[in-house]
Amino acid sequence: MKTEVSAASGFIASLLRTTRLLSEYQLEQFSLALEEALGDHYQHHWFPQAPCKGSGYRCIRINHKMDPVIGRAACTVGLTVEQLFSLLPSELTLWVDPYEVSYRIGEDGSICVLYESTPPTPALSDSTDFVSCKNGLRIGRTSPSESFNIMAVSS
């Protein structure tokens, strides 16, 4: 879980970094606070043997409401929810699942994978092919009506 949570918090921090309104220290503190908050939030909702189980609970969502976990982490660096709304995409979905972290900007945006790893063989039954939670959303989907590009910057 630590790797997936780190990828998710790093992605949100990279979105904030592009605004150039926060210092590197503030970004580091935000990222650490978000990692801790997500780890606590997911503690009893992490199922490596069934990665889709609990996916809705683990989904981070910004859409007319700020995700409360992001809001709490932002408070640690003095950001208000209103400031977050002005700094982050107005519609963002971030899925943090065992073995995969992916995001979508906008309701019709493409789903992009931030982190992906192969589950260990014992985690899967012999008769089941592994399909990530987001692959179910991709199957049969037509091209989005709008496309969104994002650049993630890491230091």
C-alpha positions as CSV (number, residue, x, y, z in Angstrom):
1,M,0.0,0.0,0.0
2,K,2.9,2.4,0.8
3,T,4.0,2.5,-2.9
4,E,0.5,3.2,-4.2
5,V,-0.2,5.9,-1.5
6,S,3.1,7.5,-2.2
7,A,2.4,7.6,-6.0
8,A,-1.0,9.2,-5.3
9,S,0.3,11.9,-2.9
10,G,3.2,12.6,-5.2
11,F,0.8,13.2,-8.1
12,I,-1.4,15.6,-6.2
13,A,1.8,17.4,-4.9
14,S,3.1,17.7,-8.5
15,L,-0.2,19.3,-9.6
16,L,0.3,21.9,-6.8
17,R,4.0,22.3,-7.7
18,T,3.0,23.5,-11.2
19,T,1.2,26.5,-9.7
20,R,4.5,27.7,-8.2
21,L,2.6,29.1,-5.2
22,L,3.9,26.7,-2.6
23,S,7.5,26.3,-1.5
24,E,9.3,22.9,-1.8
25,Y,9.0,22.6,2.0
26,Q,5.3,23.2,1.9
27,L,4.9,20.6,-0.9
28,E,7.0,18.1,1.0
29,Q,4.9,18.6,4.2
30,F,1.7,18.4,2.2
31,S,2.8,15.2,0.5
32,L,3.8,13.6,3.8
33,A,0.5,14.6,5.5
34,L,-1.5,13.2,2.5
35,E,0.5,9.9,2.6
36,E,-0.3,9.5,6.3
37,A,-3.9,10.5,5.9
38,L,-4.4,8.1,3.0
39,G,-2.7,5.3,4.8
40,D,-5.0,5.8,7.8
41,H,-8.0,6.1,5.6
42,Y,-7.3,2.9,3.6
43,Q,-6.1,0.8,6.6
44,H,-9.1,-1.5,6.7
45,H,-10.0,-1.1,3.0
46,W,-7.0,-2.5,1.3
47,F,-7.5,-6.0,-0.3
48,P,-4.5,-7.1,-2.4
49,Q,-6.2,-10.4,-3.2
50,A,-9.2,-8.6,-4.6
51,P,-7.9,-5.2,-5.9
52,C,-11.3,-3.9,-7.0
53,K,-12.9,-4.6,-3.6
54,G,-13.1,-1.2,-1.8
55,S,-12.1,0.8,-4.9
56,G,-15.0,3.2,-4.5
57,Y,-13.9,3.9,-0.9
58,R,-10.3,4.5,-2.0
59,C,-11.3,6.8,-4.8
60,I,-10.2,10.4,-4.3
61,R,-12.6,12.8,-6.0
62,I,-12.8,16.5,-6.7
63,N,-16.1,17.5,-8.4
64,H,-17.9,20.5,-6.9
65,K,-16.7,19.2,-3.5
66,M,-13.2,18.8,-2.2
67,D,-12.2,15.4,-1.1
68,P,-11.9,15.6,2.7
69,V,-8.7,13.7,2.8
70,I,-7.0,16.2,0.5
71,G,-8.6,19.0,2.4
72,R,-7.1,17.8,5.8
73,A,-3.6,17.4,4.3
74,A,-3.8,20.9,2.8
75,C,-4.6,22.4,6.2
76,T,-1.2,21.2,7.4
77,V,0.4,23.7,5.1
78,G,-2.1,26.5,5.6
79,L,-4.2,26.0,2.4
80,T,-7.9,26.5,2.5
81,V,-10.4,24.4,0.6
82,E,-11.1,27.5,-1.6
83,Q,-7.4,27.8,-2.4
84,L,-7.3,24.1,-3.3
85,F,-10.2,24.5,-5.7
86,S,-8.3,27.3,-7.5
87,L,-5.0,25.3,-7.6
88,L,-6.3,21.8,-8.6
89,P,-8.4,20.6,-11.6
90,S,-12.1,21.3,-11.0
91,E,-12.8,17.6,-11.9
92,L,-10.3,15.0,-10.8
93,T,-10.7,11.3,-10.0
94,L,-7.8,9.4,-8.6
95,W,-8.1,5.7,-8.0
96,V,-5.7,4.2,-5.5
97,D,-5.9,0.4,-5.7
98,P,-3.5,-2.4,-4.9
99,Y,-1.1,-2.7,-7.8
100,E,-2.4,0.4,-9.7
101,V,-2.9,4.1,-9.3
102,S,-4.6,6.0,-12.1
103,Y,-6.4,9.2,-12.6
104,R,-8.8,11.0,-14.9
105,I,-9.2,14.8,-15.3
106,G,-12.7,15.8,-16.3
107,E,-15.7,13.5,-16.6
108,D,-14.8,12.6,-20.2
109,G,-11.1,12.6,-19.8
110,S,-8.9,9.5,-20.6
111,I,-7.9,7.3,-17.7
112,C,-4.1,7.5,-17.2
113,V,-2.0,5.1,-15.2
114,L,0.5,6.7,-12.7
115,Y,1.7,3.5,-11.2
116,E,1.2,-0.2,-12.1
117,S,2.8,-3.4,-10.8
118,T,2.2,-7.0,-11.3
119,P,0.5,-8.7,-8.3
120,P,2.3,-11.7,-6.9
121,T,1.0,-15.0,-8.4
122,P,-0.5,-16.3,-5.1
123,A,-2.8,-13.2,-4.9
124,L,-4.7,-14.5,-8.0
125,S,-6.6,-17.7,-8.4
126,D,-5.4,-19.9,-11.2
127,S,-8.6,-19.5,-13.2
128,T,-8.8,-15.7,-13.1
129,D,-7.0,-13.3,-15.4
130,F,-6.0,-10.1,-13.6
131,V,-8.0,-7.1,-14.8
132,S,-7.5,-3.9,-13.0
133,C,-10.5,-2.0,-11.7
134,K,-10.0,0.7,-14.4
135,N,-9.8,-1.7,-17.2
136,G,-13.5,-2.4,-16.7
137,L,-14.1,1.3,-17.3
138,R,-12.0,1.3,-20.5
139,I,-13.6,-1.8,-22.1
140,G,-16.2,-0.6,-24.7
141,R,-15.5,3.0,-24.0
142,T,-15.6,5.4,-27.0
143,S,-13.1,8.2,-27.3
144,P,-13.7,11.0,-24.9
145,S,-15.4,14.1,-26.3
146,E,-12.6,16.3,-24.9
147,S,-9.0,15.5,-24.4
148,F,-6.9,16.7,-21.5
149,N,-3.2,16.8,-21.2
150,I,-1.3,17.0,-18.0
151,M,2.4,17.2,-17.3
152,A,3.6,15.7,-14.1
153,V,6.9,17.1,-12.8
154,S,9.0,15.3,-10.2
155,S,12.1,16.6,-8.6
